[in-house]
């Protein structure tokens, strides 16, 4: 009985605090995560799927930049390539005023190239380079990337530990940064488990910021 009550209490606390945790996860992806800045955006709610600026938007809420009428944000009605990024149906895409891809919320854990990235809701923000290469994601499981053991992102890790376990890439697909999931060495430089590894586009260690 006590175990059941304890579990209920823990679950209730996590449910109350989960929005804060998800905000911290989005914040790690960029200072503008979770809030609109810049040009004014207006909302509409088409009853049927509609294609805007070449993006297949699902029925429901669609956001446009008021001054230009260009697409700001919508949920994809089907699998599509959006500004060179291959995305699944149900992904929410956010665009800049110039039409370039600003962010993506994946519909769930999604295979992006060779990597398994977290999604679902607005908790885990994914980014792409203009050439369509993955720029930032929250790994759903530990992965060894270019010989580097990279750590997955978890709800408790972000909320309790404040890990900000983003995994980032250069526009050539090379690993740029991740948290080491175990002790390792790269280019003769040792890293402890939980330490951030930063590499240049050729795979060489760069100084910590």
N, C-alpha and C positions, 0 to 999 in steps of 0.2 A: 504493500500500500504506500509506504514512504517513498519507494523508488518511483512509483507512478506519479505521486504528487510532485516529486522533485523534477521529473521529466516535464510535467505540465508547466511548472513554474519556469524552467529554463526555456521551453518553447515560447511561452508568452513573452518573456524578456527579449528573445531574439526577434520575434515578430514586431515588437514595439520599436526595436532599434535598427531593424533591417534597412529602413530608408536612409538612415545616417551612414550605414556601412556602404550602401550602394552609391551614395553621394561621394564618399571617399574614394570608391573605385573609379567613378567617372572623373573625379578631380585629378587623379593620377594621370589620366590620359591627356589632360590639358586644362588650362585655367578657365576656359569657357564652357567646360562640360556641365550640362545640367541647367544652363541658363542661356537665354537668347541675348545677343548683343548686336550692335550694328544696325543695318537697315530694317525698317519696319516690315513685319511679316503679317499677312492676313490669312485667315482660315476659311476653308469651304468644306462641304461634305457631299461629294458626288455620290449618287445612288448606285452608280455602275462604274466599273474600272475605266480609267481614262489614261491616255498617254500624254505626258507633258514633257516637252524638251527631250523627247526620245526615251523617257523613263516610263515604264508601264506601272502606273499607280493603281493600287487596289481601291475598291469602293470604301468610303469612310473619309476620315479627315485628311485633307491635303493642305499644305501650307505653301504660299507663294510670297515672293517679295513684292510689296505693294507698288513700288515705283516702276518696276519693269514687267511684272506678271510672270517672271521666271520661277521655276520650281525651287522651293526651299527645302521641303521635307515631305516624304510620303512613305508608305509601306508598299513593297513590291507585290504586284499581282501574279507574277510568274518569275521564273529564273531569267536573269538578264545580265548583260555586260553593261555596267554603268561606268562610263569614263575609264574603260580598260579593266575594271575590277569585275571579275565574275562572281555574281551574288545569287543566293537562293531566294526563291519565293518566300515572302514573309519577312525579309530583311527590311529594316527601316533605314532609309538613306537620308542624309542631310547634305545639302549642297551650299557652296559659297555663292555670293552674288554673281560671280563670273561663270558659274556653272560647273566649277570643279568640285570634286568630292570632298566634303568636309569631315564626315564621320559615318559610321555604319553601326547599327545595333543588329547583330545577327539573331535569327529566330530561335536559336538554341545552340548547343555545342555543334560546331560546324568545322568540317575539314576545309582549310584554306591552303591550297597547295599541299605541302607536306606536313602542315601543322594543324593541330586540333585546338580551335579557339572557342572560348566560352561566349555564350550569347544568352538570349531570352530576356525580355523586358528591356529596361533602360539602365541596367546595372553594369554591363560590361561593354565599353565602347571600343570599337575596332577602327583602325585607320589604314588608309592605303596611300601609296605614292601616286603621283600623276600618271606614271606609266603602268599602273595597275598592280604593281608589286605590293605585297603586304608590308605595312610600315610598323604597326603596333597591334598586338593582341594579348589577351590574357589566356595563357595555356590552360587547357582542361586537365592535362596530366603532365608529369615530368617528361621532358624530352631531351635527348642528346642532340644538339645542333652544332654542326661543324666541330664535333669532338668536345663541346662544352655541355656539361649537365645543367640544363635550365629548369627552374622550378615552376610548377603549376601555380595558378592563382586560386585561392579558396576564400569563401565568405569569412570564415573565422580568421584567416591570415590577414585579410584586409581590415576587418573590424577590430579584432583584438590586438593583432600584432602590428598593424599599420605597415605591412610589408611593401605595398605598392609593387606587386610582382609582375610588372609589365615585361613583355618580351618584345624587343624592337629590332627592326631590320633596315639595312641600307636599300637604296633603290635598285641595286644589282642583285638583291635577294640574300646578301650576306648578313650574318648576325651582327647587330650593332650593340645590343645590350640585353642582359637578363640577370636574374638572381641565380647564383649557383645553388643547385639542389644538394650538392655534396662538395667536399673539398676537391680542388682540381688545380691544374697549372696550365697556363696558356702562354706560349712564347717564352717559357722560362720564368714566368711570374706566377707565384702561388696565390690562390684565392681560397678563403674559408667558405664553408657552407653558409648560405644566406648573404654572402657578399656580392655586390653587383659587379659583373664583368662587363667592361666596355671595350669594344673593338672597332678598329677603323675598317674601311671597306675591303681591305686586303686581309683582314683577320688578325691584325696585330693589336696588342693591348694599347689603350690610350690612358692617360692619367685620369684619376678620379676627379670629378668636378666638386 
